[in-house]
Amino acid sequence: MRNHDHSHPHLTGPLAPKQVQGEPVLLSHSSPLH
């Protein structure tokens, strides 16, 4: 299930608000990190 969370951070509660403000930024960092 952790893999699913990394693929779709929108589903996570705490990351939901951050995704809205810096969606492209988090996605960019998430790609290389994961």
N, CA, C and O atoms as a GROMACS GRO file, in nm:
protein
  136
    1MET      N    1   0.084  -0.120   0.000
    1MET     CA    2   0.000   0.000   0.000
    1MET      C    3   0.088   0.126   0.000
    1MET      O    4   0.045   0.230  -0.049
    2ARG      N    5   0.208   0.117   0.054
    2ARG     CA    6   0.296   0.235   0.057
    2ARG      C    7   0.328   0.278  -0.086
    2ARG      O    8   0.333   0.398  -0.115
    3ASN      N    9   0.349   0.183  -0.174
    3ASN     CA   10   0.378   0.219  -0.313
    3ASN      C   11   0.264   0.301  -0.372
    3ASN      O   12   0.286   0.396  -0.447
    4HIS      N   13   0.141   0.262  -0.337
    4HIS     CA   14   0.024   0.335  -0.389
    4HIS      C   15   0.026   0.479  -0.339
    4HIS      O   16  -0.005   0.572  -0.414
    5ASP      N   17   0.062   0.497  -0.213
    5ASP     CA   18   0.066   0.634  -0.156
    5ASP      C   19   0.168   0.720  -0.232
    5ASP      O   20   0.141   0.836  -0.263
    6HIS      N   21   0.284   0.662  -0.261
    6HIS     CA   22   0.388   0.740  -0.332
    6HIS      C   23   0.338   0.776  -0.473
    6HIS      O   24   0.363   0.885  -0.523
    7SER      N   25   0.268   0.680  -0.535
    7SER     CA   26   0.219   0.704  -0.671
    7SER      C   27   0.110   0.811  -0.671
    7SER      O   28   0.105   0.897  -0.759
    8HIS      N   29   0.023   0.805  -0.569
    8HIS     CA   30  -0.086   0.902  -0.561
    8HIS      C   31  -0.084   0.974  -0.426
    8HIS      O   32  -0.162   0.941  -0.337
    9PRO      N   33   0.005   1.073  -0.411
    9PRO     CA   34   0.014   1.148  -0.286
    9PRO      C   35  -0.117   1.219  -0.252
    9PRO      O   36  -0.141   1.254  -0.136
   10HIS      N   37  -0.203   1.239  -0.353
   10HIS     CA   38  -0.330   1.309  -0.328
   10HIS      C   39  -0.415   1.230  -0.229
   10HIS      O   40  -0.492   1.288  -0.152
   11LEU      N   41  -0.400   1.097  -0.231
   11LEU     CA   42  -0.483   1.013  -0.141
   11LEU      C   43  -0.441   1.034   0.004
   11LEU      O   44  -0.522   1.016   0.095
   12THR      N   45  -0.316   1.071   0.026
   12THR     CA   46  -0.268   1.088   0.165
   12THR      C   47  -0.329   1.213   0.227
   12THR      O   48  -0.340   1.316   0.160
   13GLY      N   49  -0.368   1.205   0.352
   13GLY     CA   50  -0.431   1.319   0.420
   13GLY      C   51  -0.335   1.436   0.440
   13GLY      O   52  -0.362   1.546   0.392
   14PRO      N   53  -0.223   1.414   0.510
   14PRO     CA   54  -0.128   1.521   0.543
   14PRO      C   55  -0.065   1.584   0.418
   14PRO      O   56  -0.033   1.703   0.417
   15LEU      N   57  -0.047   1.505   0.313
   15LEU     CA   58   0.017   1.558   0.192
   15LEU      C   59  -0.084   1.629   0.102
   15LEU      O   60  -0.046   1.702   0.011
   16ALA      N   61  -0.211   1.606   0.128
   16ALA     CA   62  -0.316   1.665   0.042
   16ALA      C   63  -0.301   1.818   0.032
   16ALA      O   64  -0.292   1.870  -0.079
   17PRO      N   65  -0.298   1.891   0.145
   17PRO     CA   66  -0.287   2.037   0.140
   17PRO      C   67  -0.158   2.084   0.073
   17PRO      O   68  -0.158   2.181  -0.002
   18LYS      N   69  -0.048   2.017   0.101
   18LYS     CA   70   0.082   2.058   0.043
   18LYS      C   71   0.080   2.037  -0.109
   18LYS      O   72   0.134   2.117  -0.184
   19GLN      N   73   0.017   1.930  -0.152
   19GLN     CA   74   0.011   1.902  -0.295
   19GLN      C   75  -0.058   2.017  -0.369
   19GLN      O   76  -0.018   2.052  -0.480
   20VAL      N   77  -0.160   2.074  -0.307
   20VAL     CA   78  -0.236   2.182  -0.372
   20VAL      C   79  -0.147   2.305  -0.391
   20VAL      O   80  -0.149   2.367  -0.497
   21GLN      N   81  -0.070   2.339  -0.289
   21GLN     CA   82   0.015   2.460  -0.298
   21GLN      C   83   0.134   2.436  -0.391
   21GLN      O   84   0.162   2.519  -0.477
   22GLY      N   85   0.202   2.324  -0.374
   22GLY     CA   86   0.319   2.298  -0.460
   22GLY      C   87   0.309   2.162  -0.526
   22GLY      O   88   0.396   2.077  -0.510
   23GLU      N   89   0.202   2.142  -0.600
   23GLU     CA   90   0.181   2.012  -0.665
   23GLU      C   91   0.298   1.974  -0.756
   23GLU      O   92   0.353   1.865  -0.741
   24PRO      N   93   0.336   2.061  -0.851
   24PRO     CA   94   0.445   2.030  -0.944
   24PRO      C   95   0.578   2.011  -0.872
   24PRO      O   96   0.660   1.928  -0.912
   25VAL      N   97   0.599   2.086  -0.767
   25VAL     CA   98   0.726   2.077  -0.693
   25VAL      C   99   0.738   1.941  -0.625
   25VAL      O  100   0.841   1.875  -0.636
   26LEU      N  101   0.633   1.900  -0.554
   26LEU     CA  102   0.636   1.772  -0.483
   26LEU      C  103   0.648   1.658  -0.583
   26LEU      O  104   0.723   1.562  -0.561
   27LEU      N  105   0.573   1.667  -0.692
   27LEU     CA  106   0.576   1.561  -0.792
   27LEU      C  107   0.717   1.548  -0.850
   27LEU      O  108   0.767   1.438  -0.870
   28SER      N  109   0.780   1.662  -0.877
   28SER     CA  110   0.915   1.660  -0.935
   28SER      C  111   1.014   1.595  -0.838
   28SER      O  112   1.096   1.513  -0.878
   29HIS      N  113   1.005   1.632  -0.710
   29HIS     CA  114   1.097   1.576  -0.611
   29HIS      C  115   1.064   1.429  -0.584
   29HIS      O  116   1.154   1.349  -0.559
   30SER      N  117   0.936   1.395  -0.589
   30SER     CA  118   0.894   1.257  -0.561
   30SER      C  119   0.948   1.163  -0.668
   30SER      O  120   0.987   1.050  -0.637
   31SER      N  121   0.950   1.207  -0.793
   31SER     CA  122   0.994   1.120  -0.902
   31SER      C  123   1.138   1.070  -0.882
   31SER      O  124   1.160   0.949  -0.880
   32PRO      N  125   1.235   1.160  -0.868
   32PRO     CA  126   1.375   1.119  -0.852
   32PRO      C  127   1.401   1.050  -0.717
   32PRO      O  128   1.482   0.958  -0.709
   33LEU      N  129   1.333   1.095  -0.613
   33LEU     CA  130   1.355   1.036  -0.480
   33LEU      C  131   1.305   0.893  -0.476
   33LEU      O  132   1.371   0.805  -0.420
   34HIS      N  133   1.189   0.869  -0.537
   34HIS     CA  134   1.132   0.734  -0.534
   34HIS      C  135   1.168   0.663  -0.662
   34HIS      O  136   1.131   0.548  -0.682
   0.00000   0.00000   0.00000
